Amino acid sequence: MNLRGYVILLLLVATLGGCASHSGCAGYACKRPDSTDRELVIWWPPDMRQGIDERDHQQDYTVVPLKD
């Protein structure tokens, strides 16, 4: 294998290693629900959260049931 092959192999291994080491979520983000075939979860940006739930400031989403 020549130098170019080693460089490509090294970049491939580094890219795959970076993807494999990512944990996915941390803290509150792991407790968030995901959309399913029965309900849609809408994530609201901070400037659009007014009126969602004034008591729970961490709830930044709305769950909407889908019709069959």
Secondary structure as a PSIPRED ss2 file (coil, helix, strand):
# PSIPRED VFORMAT (PSIPRED V4.0)

   1 M C   1.000  0.000  0.000
   2 N C   1.000  0.000  0.000
   3 L H   0.000  1.000  0.000
   4 R H   0.000  1.000  0.000
   5 G H   0.000  1.000  0.000
   6 Y H   0.000  1.000  0.000
   7 V H   0.000  1.000  0.000
   8 I H   0.000  1.000  0.000
   9 L H   0.000  1.000  0.000
  10 L H   0.000  1.000  0.000
  11 L H   0.000  1.000  0.000
  12 L H   0.000  1.000  0.000
  13 V H   0.000  1.000  0.000
  14 A H   0.000  1.000  0.000
  15 T H   0.000  1.000  0.000
  16 L H   0.000  1.000  0.000
  17 G H   0.000  1.000  0.000
  18 G H   0.000  1.000  0.000
  19 C H   0.000  1.000  0.000
  20 A H   0.000  1.000  0.000
  21 S C   1.000  0.000  0.000
  22 H C   1.000  0.000  0.000
  23 S C   1.000  0.000  0.000
  24 G C   1.000  0.000  0.000
  25 C C   1.000  0.000  0.000
  26 A C   1.000  0.000  0.000
  27 G H   0.000  1.000  0.000
  28 Y H   0.000  1.000  0.000
  29 A H   0.000  1.000  0.000
  30 C H   0.000  1.000  0.000
  31 K H   0.000  1.000  0.000
  32 R C   1.000  0.000  0.000
  33 P C   1.000  0.000  0.000
  34 D C   1.000  0.000  0.000
  35 S C   1.000  0.000  0.000
  36 T C   1.000  0.000  0.000
  37 D C   1.000  0.000  0.000
  38 R C   1.000  0.000  0.000
  39 E E   0.000  0.000  1.000
  40 L E   0.000  0.000  1.000
  41 V E   0.000  0.000  1.000
  42 I E   0.000  0.000  1.000
  43 W E   0.000  0.000  1.000
  44 W C   1.000  0.000  0.000
  45 P C   1.000  0.000  0.000
  46 P H   0.000  1.000  0.000
  47 D H   0.000  1.000  0.000
  48 M H   0.000  1.000  0.000
  49 R C   1.000  0.000  0.000
  50 Q C   1.000  0.000  0.000
  51 G C   1.000  0.000  0.000
  52 I C   1.000  0.000  0.000
  53 D C   1.000  0.000  0.000
  54 E C   1.000  0.000  0.000
  55 R C   1.000  0.000  0.000
  56 D C   1.000  0.000  0.000
  57 H C   1.000  0.000  0.000
  58 Q C   1.000  0.000  0.000
  59 Q C   1.000  0.000  0.000
  60 D C   1.000  0.000  0.000
  61 Y E   0.000  0.000  1.000
  62 T E   0.000  0.000  1.000
  63 V E   0.000  0.000  1.000
  64 V E   0.000  0.000  1.000
  65 P E   0.000  0.000  1.000
  66 L C   1.000  0.000  0.000
  67 K C   1.000  0.000  0.000
  68 D C   1.000  0.000  0.000
